[in-house]
Amino acid sequence: MLPAAIVAMAVTVVTAGISGASTREQAKPQPLSWTPCVGKPLAGLECATVRVPVDYHRPAGPTIEIAVSRKASKHPEKRRGVLLMNPGGPGLAGLSGPNDLKASQRVLDAYDLIGFDPRGVGKSAPLTCNLTPQQQADTSNPPYPHRSSDVVAAAKIAKTVASQCTTSKTAGLLPYISTANTARDMDRIRTALGAPKISYYGGSYGTYLGAVYTTLFPQRSDRVVLDSSLPPEGYTVGALRGQGSGFETRFPDFGKWAAVNAKALGTTPTAVRAKYFELAERLDKKPQGGLDGTAFRATTSGLIRADSLFPVLAGLWQQIDTNTLPDNPGVDPGDNFQAGYLAVICGDNQWPRSVTTYQVNVAVDRVRSPMYGPLAANIRACAYWPSPTEPKVRITDAGPSNVLILQNLRDPATPIGGARQMRAALGDRARLVTVDQGGHGAYGAANQCGNTAVDNFLTSDRRTRDSFCPA
């Protein structure tokens, strides 16, 4: 168990989970000592830890431990190497990744699958902002802004959350939570594994992490798969606002499905869209079962990310529509996800400071993307966050041609424009495979063409091409 002491909020602080280490330990991580992982989501996996510097500019200074997991290939004769994974977020734990990835047998044979909890998350020196359950909800999805004054009210919440994060018992670690430092941690994991190169699979935010890693360490990257890509700048105001247009692009898939399979919600896609606005406005005025209009919009946004969740979403809507939604007391999962999320998106980028900027963005997106745009454009704690401590890594085309970007045409969370921008930034290093399907996460979904493209890329040395997978 990591120690819980904190000294001070300063650049040289020793924070929760940090201890000293010798220069030699910093220069070369010790080989991993694997033991069976504990917990149902990790069944069958092996676990270990890698000690890394808190501040890579002070490699002999304080350290933290990064929790790592492994599902080893059962066919060493077919083994190509190791495949690190990140599920996205940011703020999501990744230890269960080797069990979660819907990989083909070819990939399972070719790689030891490696999961890890990024710094600040899960079992890797976890952060906290001391957020109440309501603050957790407001951090993930700021209250829906119907008017400019609602943005002002959200700004007060955001300022309080930022203050709590930057004064919590783990605040000393915040200056060192960044995508670049997580990428550096990945290279420490590579060294501890004894691998000259690593392959990588990242989804959603994990695409940006993978792009940063292969930019910082181009010659240590084997095969890099970016599934459902962010733009090359990562999570910025623009990337979050893009979720408004992504919602608009994806929602018709649910509308068509519901018009056939859940006709109580509407017998045409247009009627289903109208039902969305009706239910949202109803919950704005009178919440049901602990669900208000903001939570309804956010929940719908989450459940349209996979076709398999359409029946769940339709059932929820029908309960709301018939006033039969049961009371949900809710469970406080702790605020590590929100703390880790804010630490990365706020620490990677300088966000606008002016409340007026967000008021304008909300007004524009209310017209441009009325279903979800105002919620995505609202102000967050990043507006009150300390400035980033180092320049952002610039994604370029310098390095080997070893990146595959896989992207659904109708992705609500990371719309296809981000993948096209990432492809342009990586230049000849990358190839883009677009898939005619909706949802967030293309690999392991229904389109076999897209799945085969990833399998072939990961298990062979053949050069791929930009291509399109029809529905």
C-alpha positions as CSV (number, residue, x, y, z in Angstrom):
1,M,0.0,0.0,0.0
2,L,1.3,3.4,-0.9
3,P,1.9,5.9,1.9
4,A,-0.7,8.7,2.3
5,A,1.4,11.6,3.5
6,I,1.6,14.9,1.8
7,V,4.1,17.6,2.5
8,A,3.2,20.7,0.5
9,M,1.8,22.1,-2.7
10,A,5.0,23.0,-4.6
11,V,7.1,21.9,-7.5
12,T,9.5,20.0,-5.1
13,V,6.7,18.5,-3.0
14,V,6.6,14.8,-2.1
15,T,3.0,13.8,-2.5
16,A,0.8,10.8,-1.6
17,G,2.2,7.6,-2.8
18,I,5.7,9.0,-3.4
19,S,8.9,7.7,-1.9
20,G,12.6,8.2,-2.5
21,A,14.6,6.0,-4.9
22,S,18.3,5.7,-5.9
23,T,19.6,7.1,-9.1
24,R,20.3,3.6,-10.3
25,E,16.7,2.5,-9.7
26,Q,15.5,5.5,-11.6
27,A,17.8,4.9,-14.6
28,K,16.7,1.3,-15.1
29,P,13.5,-0.1,-13.6
30,Q,13.8,-3.5,-11.9
31,P,12.5,-6.5,-13.7
32,L,8.8,-7.1,-13.0
33,S,7.8,-9.6,-10.3
34,W,4.5,-11.1,-11.3
35,T,1.8,-12.4,-8.9
36,P,-1.8,-13.4,-9.5
37,C,-4.1,-10.3,-9.6
38,V,-6.8,-10.0,-7.0
39,G,-10.4,-9.2,-7.9
40,K,-13.0,-10.6,-10.4
41,P,-12.4,-8.1,-13.2
42,L,-8.7,-9.2,-13.1
43,A,-9.3,-13.0,-13.0
44,G,-6.6,-14.9,-14.8
45,L,-4.2,-11.9,-15.0
46,E,-0.8,-11.4,-13.4
47,C,0.0,-8.1,-11.6
48,A,3.1,-6.2,-10.8
49,T,4.3,-2.7,-10.2
50,V,6.9,-0.4,-11.9
51,R,8.5,2.4,-10.0
52,V,8.8,5.7,-12.0
53,P,9.9,9.2,-11.3
54,V,7.3,11.7,-10.3
55,D,9.2,14.4,-12.2
56,Y,11.1,13.2,-15.2
57,H,13.2,16.3,-15.0
58,R,14.4,15.0,-11.6
59,P,14.9,11.3,-12.4
60,A,16.6,10.6,-9.1
61,G,13.9,12.3,-7.0
62,P,10.6,11.1,-5.6
63,T,8.9,8.1,-7.2
64,I,5.5,6.5,-7.5
65,E,4.4,3.0,-8.4
66,I,2.5,2.2,-11.6
67,A,0.3,-0.9,-11.3
68,V,0.6,-3.2,-14.3
69,S,-1.2,-6.4,-15.4
70,R,-0.4,-9.1,-18.0
71,K,-2.2,-11.8,-20.0
72,A,0.6,-13.8,-21.5
73,S,0.4,-15.4,-24.9
74,K,-0.2,-19.2,-24.6
75,H,1.8,-19.8,-27.8
76,P,5.3,-18.5,-27.4
77,E,6.2,-19.8,-30.8
78,K,3.7,-17.3,-32.3
79,R,4.6,-14.4,-30.0
80,R,5.5,-11.1,-31.7
81,G,6.0,-9.0,-28.5
82,V,4.0,-7.0,-26.0
83,L,0.9,-5.0,-26.5
84,L,0.2,-2.2,-24.0
85,M,-3.3,-0.8,-23.8
86,N,-5.2,2.2,-22.6
87,P,-9.0,2.3,-22.4
88,G,-9.4,6.1,-22.6
89,G,-11.0,8.5,-20.2
90,P,-8.8,10.1,-19.2
91,G,-9.2,8.9,-15.6
92,L,-10.1,5.3,-16.4
93,A,-8.2,2.5,-14.7
94,G,-6.6,0.1,-17.2
95,L,-5.5,-3.0,-15.2
96,S,-8.5,-5.0,-16.5
97,G,-7.6,-4.1,-20.1
98,P,-6.2,-7.5,-21.1
99,N,-9.6,-9.1,-20.1
100,D,-11.7,-6.3,-21.7
101,L,-10.1,-6.2,-25.2
102,K,-12.2,-8.0,-27.7
103,A,-9.2,-9.3,-29.5
104,S,-9.0,-12.1,-32.0
105,Q,-7.2,-15.3,-31.3
106,R,-4.5,-14.2,-33.7
107,V,-3.7,-11.2,-31.5
108,L,-3.9,-13.1,-28.3
109,D,-1.4,-15.6,-29.6
110,A,0.9,-12.9,-31.0
111,Y,1.2,-10.7,-27.9
112,D,1.4,-10.6,-24.1
113,L,-1.4,-8.1,-23.4
114,I,-0.3,-5.5,-20.9
115,G,-2.7,-3.2,-18.9
116,F,-1.8,-0.5,-16.5
117,D,-3.4,2.1,-14.3
118,P,-2.1,5.5,-15.5
119,R,-0.4,7.7,-12.9
120,G,-3.0,9.3,-10.6
121,V,-5.6,6.6,-11.3
122,G,-6.7,3.4,-9.7
123,K,-3.8,1.7,-8.0
124,S,-1.2,4.1,-9.4
125,A,-0.9,6.9,-6.7
126,P,-4.6,7.7,-7.0
127,L,-5.8,11.4,-6.9
128,T,-8.7,12.8,-5.1
129,C,-10.5,16.2,-5.1
130,N,-12.7,15.4,-2.1
131,L,-15.8,15.7,-4.3
132,T,-19.2,15.0,-3.0
133,P,-21.4,12.7,-5.2
134,Q,-23.2,15.8,-6.6
135,Q,-19.9,17.5,-7.3
136,Q,-18.8,14.3,-9.1
137,A,-21.9,14.5,-11.3
138,D,-21.4,18.2,-12.0
139,T,-17.7,17.6,-12.8
140,S,-18.5,14.9,-15.4
141,N,-21.4,16.8,-16.8
142,P,-21.9,20.5,-15.8
143,P,-25.5,21.5,-15.2
144,Y,-27.3,22.0,-18.6
145,P,-27.2,25.7,-19.5
146,H,-30.5,27.0,-20.7
147,R,-29.4,30.6,-20.6
148,S,-26.2,32.7,-20.1
149,S,-26.8,33.0,-16.3
150,D,-26.6,29.2,-16.1
151,V,-23.0,29.4,-17.4
152,V,-22.2,31.8,-14.6
153,A,-23.7,29.4,-12.1
154,A,-21.7,26.6,-13.5
155,A,-18.5,28.7,-13.3
156,K,-19.0,28.9,-9.5
157,I,-19.2,25.2,-9.3
158,A,-16.1,24.8,-11.5
159,K,-14.1,27.2,-9.4
160,T,-14.9,25.4,-6.3
161,V,-14.0,22.0,-7.8
162,A,-10.7,23.4,-9.1
163,S,-9.9,24.8,-5.6
164,Q,-10.6,21.4,-4.0
165,C,-8.5,19.6,-6.5
166,T,-5.5,21.9,-6.1
167,T,-5.6,21.8,-2.3
168,S,-6.5,18.2,-1.6
169,K,-4.1,15.8,0.1
170,T,-2.9,14.6,-3.4
171,A,-2.5,18.1,-4.9
172,G,1.2,17.9,-4.9
173,L,1.1,15.3,-7.7
174,L,-1.0,17.4,-10.0
175,P,1.8,19.3,-11.7
176,Y,3.2,15.9,-12.9
177,I,-0.1,14.4,-14.2
178,S,0.0,14.8,-18.0
179,T,-0.2,12.7,-21.1
180,A,3.5,13.2,-21.7
181,N,4.4,11.8,-18.3
182,T,2.1,8.8,-18.7
183,A,3.8,8.1,-22.0
184,R,7.1,8.3,-20.3
185,D,5.8,5.8,-17.7
186,M,4.9,3.5,-20.6
187,D,8.5,3.5,-21.7
188,R,9.5,2.6,-18.2
189,I,7.1,-0.3,-18.4
190,R,8.7,-1.3,-21.7
191,T,12.1,-1.3,-20.0
192,A,10.9,-3.3,-17.1
193,L,9.4,-5.9,-19.5
194,G,12.7,-6.2,-21.2
195,A,11.2,-5.4,-24.5
196,P,13.2,-3.4,-27.1
197,K,9.9,-2.2,-28.6
198,I,6.2,-2.2,-27.6
199,S,3.0,-2.3,-29.6
200,Y,0.0,-0.4,-28.4
201,Y,-3.7,-0.3,-28.6
202,G,-5.6,2.8,-27.3
203,G,-9.2,3.8,-27.5
204,S,-10.7,7.3,-27.3
205,Y,-8.3,9.4,-25.1
206,G,-5.9,6.5,-25.4
207,T,-5.4,7.5,-29.0
208,Y,-3.9,10.7,-28.0
209,L,-1.7,8.9,-25.4
210,G,-0.5,6.5,-28.1
211,A,0.3,9.3,-30.5
212,V,2.3,11.1,-27.8
213,Y,4.2,7.9,-26.9
214,T,5.2,7.2,-30.5
215,T,6.1,10.8,-31.0
216,L,8.4,10.8,-27.9
217,F,9.7,7.3,-28.6
218,P,9.3,6.6,-32.3
219,Q,12.0,4.0,-32.5
220,R,10.6,2.1,-29.5
221,S,7.2,1.7,-31.1
222,D,6.3,-1.5,-33.0
223,R,2.6,-1.4,-34.1
224,V,0.4,1.4,-32.8
225,V,-3.4,1.2,-33.1
226,L,-5.5,4.3,-32.5
227,D,-9.2,3.4,-32.2
228,S,-11.7,6.3,-32.2
229,S,-9.2,9.1,-32.3
230,L,-9.0,12.5,-30.7
231,P,-7.5,15.4,-32.7
232,P,-3.7,15.7,-32.4
233,E,-4.1,18.4,-29.7
234,G,-5.9,16.0,-27.3
235,Y,-8.8,17.0,-25.1
236,T,-9.3,20.7,-25.7
237,V,-12.4,22.9,-25.6
238,G,-12.8,22.2,-29.3
239,A,-12.6,18.4,-28.8
240,L,-15.3,18.5,-26.1
241,R,-17.5,20.7,-28.1
242,G,-17.2,18.2,-30.9
243,Q,-19.2,15.8,-28.8
244,G,-22.2,18.0,-29.6
245,S,-21.9,17.4,-33.3
246,G,-21.0,13.8,-32.7
247,F,-24.3,13.3,-30.8
248,E,-26.2,14.8,-33.7
249,T,-24.5,12.5,-36.2
250,R,-25.0,9.3,-34.2
251,F,-28.5,9.8,-32.8
252,P,-30.3,9.0,-36.0
253,D,-29.0,5.4,-35.7
254,F,-30.9,5.1,-32.4
255,G,-33.9,6.9,-33.9
256,K,-34.2,4.4,-36.7
257,W,-33.8,1.5,-34.3
258,A,-36.4,2.8,-31.9
259,A,-38.9,3.5,-34.6
260,V,-38.9,-0.2,-35.4
261,N,-38.2,-1.8,-32.0
262,A,-39.6,0.7,-29.4
263,K,-42.5,2.3,-31.2
264,A,-43.9,3.8,-27.9
265,L,-41.1,6.3,-28.3
266,G,-42.1,7.3,-31.8
267,T,-42.8,5.5,-35.1
268,T,-40.4,7.6,-37.1
269,P,-36.8,8.8,-36.4
270,T,-38.1,12.4,-36.3
271,A,-40.7,11.5,-33.6
272,V,-38.0,9.8,-31.6
273,R,-35.9,12.9,-31.8
274,A,-38.8,15.0,-30.6
275,K,-39.3,12.5,-27.7
276,Y,-35.7,13.2,-26.6
277,F,-36.4,16.9,-26.3
278,E,-39.7,16.3,-24.5
279,L,-38.2,14.0,-21.9
280,A,-35.2,16.3,-21.3
281,E,-37.5,19.3,-20.7
282,R,-39.8,17.3,-18.5
283,L,-36.8,16.2,-16.3
284,D,-35.4,19.7,-16.3
285,K,-38.7,20.7,-14.5
286,K,-39.2,17.6,-12.4
287,P,-36.5,15.0,-12.0
288,Q,-37.5,11.3,-11.6
289,G,-35.6,8.6,-9.7
290,G,-32.7,11.0,-9.1
291,L,-32.4,11.7,-12.8
292,D,-32.6,15.3,-14.0
293,G,-32.4,16.8,-17.4
294,T,-28.6,17.0,-17.4
295,A,-28.2,13.4,-16.3
296,F,-30.7,12.3,-18.9
297,R,-28.8,14.0,-21.7
298,A,-25.5,12.6,-20.5
299,T,-26.9,9.1,-20.0
300,T,-28.4,9.1,-23.5
301,S,-25.0,10.3,-24.8
302,G,-23.3,7.4,-23.1
303,L,-25.8,4.7,-24.2
304,I,-25.8,5.6,-27.9
305,R,-22.1,4.7,-28.0
306,A,-22.9,1.1,-28.7
307,D,-25.8,-0.5,-30.7
308,S,-26.0,-3.3,-28.0
309,L,-27.1,-0.6,-25.5
310,F,-30.0,0.6,-27.6
311,P,-32.5,-1.6,-25.7
312,V,-31.3,-0.4,-22.4
313,L,-31.7,3.2,-23.5
314,A,-35.2,2.6,-24.9
315,G,-36.2,0.9,-21.6
316,L,-35.0,3.9,-19.6
317,W,-36.9,6.4,-21.9
318,Q,-40.1,4.3,-21.6
319,Q,-39.8,4.3,-17.8
320,I,-39.4,8.1,-17.8
321,D,-42.2,8.6,-20.3
322,T,-44.6,6.5,-18.2
323,N,-43.4,8.0,-14.8
324,T,-42.3,4.6,-13.6
325,L,-38.6,5.2,-13.2
326,P,-37.7,3.8,-9.8
327,D,-35.9,5.7,-7.1
328,N,-32.1,5.3,-7.4
329,P,-30.3,6.0,-4.2
330,G,-27.0,6.0,-6.0
331,V,-23.7,4.7,-4.9
332,D,-20.7,6.9,-4.3
333,P,-17.8,5.3,-6.3
334,G,-15.3,7.9,-5.0
335,D,-14.0,10.7,-7.1
336,N,-10.8,9.2,-8.5
337,F,-12.2,9.1,-12.0
338,Q,-13.2,12.8,-12.0
339,A,-9.9,13.8,-10.3
340,G,-7.9,11.9,-12.9
341,Y,-9.9,13.2,-15.7
342,L,-9.5,16.8,-14.7
343,A,-5.8,16.4,-13.9
344,V,-5.1,15.3,-17.5
345,I,-7.4,17.5,-19.6
346,C,-6.6,20.6,-17.5
347,G,-2.9,19.8,-17.1
348,D,-2.3,19.2,-20.8
349,N,-3.9,22.4,-22.1
350,Q,-4.4,26.0,-21.2
351,W,-8.2,26.5,-21.2
352,P,-10.0,29.8,-21.7
353,R,-10.3,31.8,-18.5
354,S,-13.2,34.0,-19.5
355,V,-16.8,33.0,-18.6
356,T,-17.9,35.0,-21.6
357,T,-16.1,32.6,-23.9
358,Y,-18.1,29.7,-22.6
359,Q,-21.3,31.7,-22.8
360,V,-20.7,32.4,-26.5
361,N,-19.7,28.7,-27.1
362,V,-22.9,27.5,-25.5
363,A,-25.1,30.0,-27.5
364,V,-23.4,28.9,-30.7
365,D,-23.8,25.2,-30.0
366,R,-27.4,25.6,-28.9
367,V,-28.1,26.4,-32.6
368,R,-25.5,24.2,-34.2
369,S,-26.0,21.0,-32.0
370,P,-29.1,21.5,-30.0
371,M,-29.4,18.0,-28.6
372,Y,-26.2,17.9,-26.7
373,G,-24.0,20.9,-27.7
374,P,-24.8,23.3,-24.9
375,L,-23.8,20.7,-22.3
376,A,-20.6,19.8,-24.0
377,A,-19.7,23.5,-24.4
378,N,-20.2,24.5,-20.8
379,I,-17.5,25.7,-18.5
380,R,-15.4,23.2,-16.5
381,A,-12.9,23.4,-13.7
382,C,-10.0,23.7,-16.2
383,A,-10.9,27.4,-16.5
384,Y,-9.5,27.9,-13.0
385,W,-6.7,25.4,-13.2
386,P,-3.0,26.2,-12.9
387,S,-1.2,26.6,-16.2
388,P,0.5,23.5,-17.7
389,T,4.0,22.9,-16.3
390,E,5.6,21.9,-19.7
391,P,4.9,22.5,-23.4
392,K,2.5,20.1,-25.1
393,V,4.0,17.4,-27.2
394,R,3.5,18.3,-30.9
395,I,2.4,15.3,-32.9
396,T,4.3,15.2,-36.2
397,D,5.2,12.8,-39.0
398,A,8.7,12.1,-37.7
399,G,9.2,8.4,-37.3
400,P,8.5,5.0,-38.8
401,S,5.3,4.2,-40.7
402,N,3.7,2.1,-38.0
403,V,0.4,3.7,-36.9
404,L,-3.2,2.5,-37.8
405,I,-6.1,4.8,-37.1
406,L,-9.5,3.0,-37.0
407,Q,-12.5,5.2,-37.0
408,N,-16.3,4.8,-37.1
409,L,-18.1,7.3,-39.4
410,R,-20.7,8.1,-36.7
411,D,-18.9,8.2,-33.4
412,P,-20.6,10.4,-30.9
413,A,-17.7,10.9,-28.5
414,T,-14.7,11.3,-30.9
415,P,-16.2,12.4,-34.2
416,I,-14.4,11.4,-37.4
417,G,-13.0,14.9,-37.9
418,G,-10.5,14.2,-35.1
419,A,-9.3,11.1,-36.7
420,R,-8.7,12.9,-40.0
421,Q,-6.8,15.6,-38.2
422,M,-4.7,13.0,-36.4
423,R,-4.0,11.3,-39.8
424,A,-2.9,14.6,-41.3
425,A,-0.6,15.3,-38.3
426,L,1.1,11.9,-38.4
427,G,1.5,12.1,-42.2
428,D,3.1,9.1,-43.8
429,R,3.5,7.5,-40.4
430,A,-0.2,6.6,-40.3
431,R,-3.0,5.0,-42.3
432,L,-6.7,5.6,-41.7
433,V,-9.4,2.9,-41.9
434,T,-12.9,4.4,-41.7
435,V,-15.8,2.1,-40.9
436,D,-19.4,2.7,-41.9
437,Q,-20.9,2.1,-38.5
438,G,-21.9,4.1,-35.5
439,G,-20.7,4.0,-32.0
440,H,-17.6,4.7,-30.0
441,G,-15.0,2.0,-30.4
442,A,-14.6,0.3,-33.7
443,Y,-12.4,-2.7,-33.0
444,G,-14.4,-5.7,-31.7
445,A,-17.7,-4.3,-33.0
446,A,-19.8,-5.8,-35.7
447,N,-17.9,-4.7,-38.8
448,Q,-15.6,-7.6,-39.7
449,C,-13.7,-5.5,-42.3
450,G,-12.5,-3.1,-39.6
451,N,-11.6,-5.9,-37.2
452,T,-9.6,-7.7,-39.8
453,A,-7.7,-4.6,-40.7
454,V,-6.5,-4.3,-37.0
455,D,-5.7,-8.0,-36.8
456,N,-3.7,-8.0,-40.0
457,F,-1.8,-4.8,-38.9
458,L,-0.9,-6.2,-35.5
459,T,0.1,-9.7,-36.6
460,S,2.0,-9.0,-39.8
461,D,4.7,-6.7,-41.3
462,R,2.6,-5.9,-44.4
463,R,2.1,-2.2,-45.1
464,T,-1.5,-1.2,-44.9
465,R,-3.3,1.6,-46.9
466,D,-6.0,4.1,-46.2
467,S,-9.2,2.3,-46.8
468,F,-13.0,2.3,-46.2
469,C,-15.0,-0.6,-44.7
470,P,-18.7,-0.5,-45.9
471,A,-21.5,-1.4,-43.6
